[in-house]
Every structure is written in structure tokens, then in C-alpha cells.
Amino acid sequence: MAEKKPIDIAERLTHVHELWSPKVIARLNDYEIKAVKLSGEFVWHDHAETDELFLVFSGRLRIQFRDGDVTLGPGQLYVVPRGVEHCPFAEGEVHALLVEPVGVANTGQAGGPLTAKHDDSLA
């Protein structure tokens, strides 16, 4: 049985050094909880098979959609529905959690140079 110990999200975020490169910090069934630091604009992409949850801890994150934007501040979350094209934009540095199924690429169907390698070294 695993040690009963809470996960300190702020502490785990101190180990995240690359922007737009989520690190798995916990698992829940077939889902991964990922800590991430964001800054600037990401890429337009979608996740055809799954929703994606963003939970902001610090900073302001604007999730751009083709038909309008959603802006999140600390303590706020938003679920992007599966198949909906979106483009996150971090106004300054943002610290956040992502919740998505195991194996989901951060750039979804778009791919490209910002596609992060799967990293579960903090789990």
C-alpha cells in the first residue's frame, strides 16, 4: 500500500521548469493530474476523444475559442469539451493543473514543436 501523504501542488510546481510541458503529479483511475507552467500563446488544437480540465492556481489564463474566450483567474476552472478547438493564452506566467486521460498529448491533434514528452517523474 502506498504511503498516505498529501500531494503539495505548490511544491511540485517548483520542479516544473519548462513552459507548456505538463508533469504528471497524480493519477485517478485512467486520468492524470498534471502540473504545468504556461506563458504566452500556445497552439490551436483539439482533443477529439476527451474533455480537458484547466484549473488555475496563479496568474490569468485565457482560453481562446473560435466563437469567444473564457478567462480564468486563481481558483477557477474550465472544462473544454471534447473536439472543441481552443488555444490557451497565458497573460504572464500561469501555474495550473490539467486533468485528462492517460496518453493525451498537450497539442492534441495539432502536434508540432510544442508537443511535450510524457513526464510522470513527479507522480
Backbone torsions as a table, in degrees:
resi	resn	phi	psi	omega
1	MET	NA	136.9	-179.5
2	ALA	-68.0	152.5	177.7
3	GLU	-62.6	137.2	178.5
4	LYS	-85.5	102.3	-176.5
5	LYS	-150.5	133.2	179.4
6	PRO	-69.3	154.6	175.4
7	ILE	-92.9	123.1	178.8
8	ASP	-89.6	102.5	-174.8
9	ILE	-62.4	-43.5	179.6
10	ALA	-60.6	-40.0	179.3
11	GLU	-66.0	-43.0	-179.8
12	ARG	-63.4	-37.1	179.2
13	LEU	-64.0	-23.8	177.4
14	THR	-67.4	-17.1	179.2
15	HIS	-95.3	-0.6	178.1
16	VAL	-95.8	112.9	-174.8
17	HIS	-111.6	-24.9	-179.2
18	GLU	-97.1	135.0	177.1
19	LEU	-71.4	147.4	176.4
20	TRP	60.8	26.5	-178.7
21	SER	-126.2	83.1	-175.4
22	PRO	-61.2	144.6	177.5
23	LYS	-121.1	128.4	178.7
24	VAL	-67.7	127.8	176.7
25	ILE	-115.4	-13.2	178.3
26	ALA	-164.5	164.2	176.7
27	ARG	-127.6	146.5	177.8
28	LEU	-137.9	105.9	-173.7
29	ASN	53.3	-120.6	-179.5
30	ASP	-97.6	21.4	-178.6
31	TYR	-114.6	153.4	174.6
32	GLU	-116.9	140.5	173.2
33	ILE	-103.8	122.3	-172.4
34	LYS	-121.0	132.9	172.5
35	ALA	-89.0	140.4	-177.1
36	VAL	-150.0	147.2	171.3
37	LYS	-113.0	135.5	-174.8
38	LEU	-129.0	148.8	173.7
39	SER	-159.8	132.7	-180.0
40	GLY	80.3	-160.3	-175.9
41	GLU	-96.9	140.5	176.9
42	PHE	-91.5	-147.4	178.2
43	VAL	-117.6	151.4	172.9
44	TRP	-69.4	129.1	-178.3
45	HIS	-160.5	172.2	172.7
46	ASP	-142.9	168.4	175.1
47	HIS	-123.8	99.3	-172.1
48	ALA	-61.5	-28.6	-172.1
49	GLU	-104.8	-4.7	-173.5
50	THR	-154.0	153.4	168.2
51	ASP	-73.8	165.7	177.4
52	GLU	-139.0	126.7	-178.9
53	LEU	-101.3	130.0	172.7
54	PHE	-111.6	128.6	175.5
55	LEU	-127.2	115.3	-175.3
56	VAL	-90.4	133.6	175.5
57	PHE	-103.2	-37.7	177.2
58	SER	-148.6	150.0	-179.0
59	GLY	87.8	-171.0	-179.7
60	ARG	-128.1	128.1	-178.9
61	LEU	-117.5	124.6	175.1
62	ARG	-104.8	124.3	175.1
63	ILE	-100.9	112.3	-177.4
64	GLN	-86.6	137.5	174.2
65	PHE	-124.9	162.9	-179.8
66	ARG	-64.4	-22.8	-177.3
67	ASP	-116.7	22.8	178.9
68	GLY	138.9	172.4	-175.3
69	ASP	-120.3	159.4	170.4
70	VAL	-125.0	129.4	179.0
71	THR	-112.4	130.8	-178.2
72	LEU	-115.1	138.7	171.8
73	GLY	-113.3	-177.2	-179.1
74	PRO	-54.7	133.4	178.6
75	GLY	84.3	3.2	-179.5
76	GLN	-109.7	150.1	177.7
77	LEU	-134.7	160.4	176.1
78	TYR	-147.6	141.7	177.0
79	VAL	-107.4	117.2	175.0
80	VAL	-82.8	121.2	-179.0
81	PRO	-66.2	150.0	178.7
82	ARG	-53.6	141.1	176.1
83	GLY	77.7	-1.5	-178.9
84	VAL	-92.0	122.0	179.8
85	GLU	-69.7	134.5	-178.2
86	HIS	-150.0	163.7	-179.5
87	CYS	-145.1	103.4	178.0
88	PRO	-67.1	143.1	176.0
89	PHE	-136.4	118.8	-178.9
90	ALA	-97.6	120.1	178.2
91	GLU	-83.8	91.8	-169.9
92	GLY	83.9	-166.8	179.6
93	GLU	-82.9	133.3	179.5
94	VAL	-119.3	137.0	172.2
95	HIS	-109.8	129.7	-173.9
96	ALA	-149.8	168.6	170.0
97	LEU	-115.9	144.8	172.2
98	LEU	-116.7	143.1	174.2
99	VAL	-126.7	120.6	-177.8
100	GLU	-158.0	161.5	-179.0
101	PRO	-62.3	154.3	176.0
102	VAL	-54.5	135.5	173.7
103	GLY	91.5	-0.1	-179.8
104	VAL	-76.5	127.6	176.5
105	ALA	-79.2	141.0	-177.3
106	ASN	-63.1	-26.5	179.0
107	THR	-96.0	7.2	176.8
108	GLY	53.0	-130.4	-177.4
109	GLN	-76.7	-14.9	-173.5
110	ALA	-75.5	-36.6	-175.9
111	GLY	63.7	-157.6	176.7
112	GLY	103.7	-177.0	-173.1
113	PRO	-66.7	-18.9	178.8
114	LEU	-88.6	2.9	177.2
115	THR	-67.1	119.9	-177.3
116	ALA	-86.1	145.9	172.9
117	LYS	-72.3	146.5	177.0
118	HIS	-63.4	128.3	-177.8
119	ASP	-135.1	108.4	177.9
120	ASP	-112.8	26.5	-177.0
121	SER	-68.9	-15.4	179.7
122	LEU	-101.9	3.2	-178.0
123	ALA	-78.2	NA	NA
